[in-house]
Amino acid sequence: MLPESKSESKAFYKSLFHVVGPIAVQNLIAAAVNSADVIMLGYVGQTPIAAASLAGNVMFIMIMIVTGLSSGLVMLAAQYWGKQDFESIRTLHGIAMRISCGFGLVFSLATFFAPGSVMRIFTDDIPLIESGSLYLKTISLSYLCFSISQIFQAGLKSIERVKIVTVMTASALSLNILLNAVFIFGLLGAPRLGIAGVGIATTISRVLELVFCTIYAYLQKDVKLRFSNLLRFRKILSADFFRYSLPALGNEFVWGTAFSMYSVILGHLGEDIVAANSVVNVLRNLCTVLCFGMAYGGAVVLGKTMGAGNMPLAERNARRLIKATTLAGILAGALLVLLKPALPLIAELSDTASRYRNILLYINSFSVMAATINTVLICGVFRAGGDSKFGFIMDTVFMWGISLPLGFVAAFVLKLPPLWVYFILYLDELEKMPVIFIHYFRKGWLKNITR
């Protein structure tokens, strides 16, 4: 049994690395772009950093919505991939794309025509509103492009075409970093645009990313993930997609909006805490690319196994995924602390913001460990078997029912110092962990959801 077990483990980790490796690289590049934004804007001033951070919550919410739809697509498509049912995968792709395009259009129109109103949701600081509005208007088109390209990429990930997705994203985001420098600082004869330059660079890179997705979609011959899938309808698959994706969408939306509400609370506590959080998030995002890549990549690998009907193997592989991701989370938290000397190099902050920044680093080092474990269970293991409702319930209860009310009371009733408010808000991951593990051991998530 031991050689067979070792062989089984080796096969799982090989499959996981095949999917997770490119996803982790993709996440690393995306984090590098965000880091480049903060570092470059640091040379412009603290206000642009804080404004871009608050305005970035709009894209953050858009990402949560598209991630929810992508999760619904991956949940079903990965299992149909295990059955080699290409027809169903194409239909599911079309359903997801129709919904995602609708959201992308709404976000693009809102940020183009009413950027000031959007910024007032996050802060009442006039300089931050003015700077953030300029950024939102220049980035508005990118929301629509993003909503389409990400569904194409989710479809490709579900059929294990992750390398080409990484190549497309790497090309687009590398160009983004280059264009950031050009437009922020006015290089190569371009005008010096500051924060508006970040928006223009992002929009150009998102347009090119969509172009890359479209070209590859028409080149690949088997599953045929194309725009023509928008016209595909199948009642029973539509019902399945909504059944599994709506809770995932709700989960991502509840989590994303709650996380944005954290920024709303912090945004009303002053520029210093917002800027400090922006700088710490640079390192947090870089340290967690592997952790969250394992969660989403694990959903594909486990989903394929469940779709093929091998439940005992899926259960054993789920345990392996949790062990590997737990180790990755511990390493990420430790790495975050070890990178503390790099914080002053990211951006020049005021004395108060610098003091906040150093303390936030330690809070995040513990939060990252818990977030990694929770994410691999909710977004990886549970969603692989179609169980997306549980995560929705967890984040609704713990973020909206506990953390946010406590945060509002701490900030605006008790008027506690910003650091205490931040600490209270970021306890949610530790609060929900015991309940998540109880759900895992009950094994209700272990099922085949294909027709």
Number of C-alpha atoms within 10 A of each C-alpha: 6 7 8 9 11 11 11 15 15 12 13 22 18 12 18 21 18 17 26 27 19 22 25 22 19 24 22 20 22 22 22 19 21 22 22 20 25 26 18 21 26 21 16 17 15 21 20 24 30 28 29 27 24 27 27 17 20 21 18 17 21 24 20 22 25 28 24 26 31 27 33 28 27 34 33 31 33 30 32 26 24 21 16 17 14 17 12 19 26 21 21 27 27 25 22 28 24 17 16 25 20 13 17 22 17 12 21 19 16 16 25 18 13 13 22 20 13 18 25 18 15 24 23 14 15 12 13 24 24 16 22 28 25 21 26 31 21 21 24 25 24 25 25 24 23 24 28 25 24 23 28 25 22 25 27 24 26 29 23 20 16 22 19 17 25 21 15 19 28 19 16 23 26 16 18 26 23 13 22 28 21 21 23 25 20 16 13 9 8 13 13 15 16 23 28 23 27 29 26 24 24 24 22 19 23 25 18 19 23 23 16 19 24 17 11 17 18 12 12 11 9 7 18 19 28 19 17 11 19 18 10 15 14 11 8 9 18 15 11 18 21 17 15 24 28 19 23 31 24 22 27 26 24 24 22 21 21 20 19 20 21 21 21 19 23 26 24 17 18 16 21 24 24 27 32 27 23 23 30 23 21 21 24 23 21 20 23 26 22 24 28 25 26 29 25 25 32 31 33 33 31 34 34 30 25 27 27 19 18 14 17 12 14 25 18 15 23 25 12 15 25 21 12 16 26 20 14 22 25 18 17 26 24 17 17 22 18 10 13 15 9 10 18 13 10 19 23 18 19 14 10 11 20 20 15 20 26 19 14 20 24 16 17 22 21 21 20 24 24 22 22 26 26 24 20 27 26 27 26 28 30 29 32 37 29 29 23 27 20 18 25 21 15 22 24 18 15 18 27 19 12 17 22 21 13 16 24 18 14 20 21 13 10 11 13 14 11 19 17 13 23 22 16 17 25 20 18 22 23 15 16 18 16 11 10 18 13 10 15 16 9 9 12 12 20 23 19 21 19 23 11
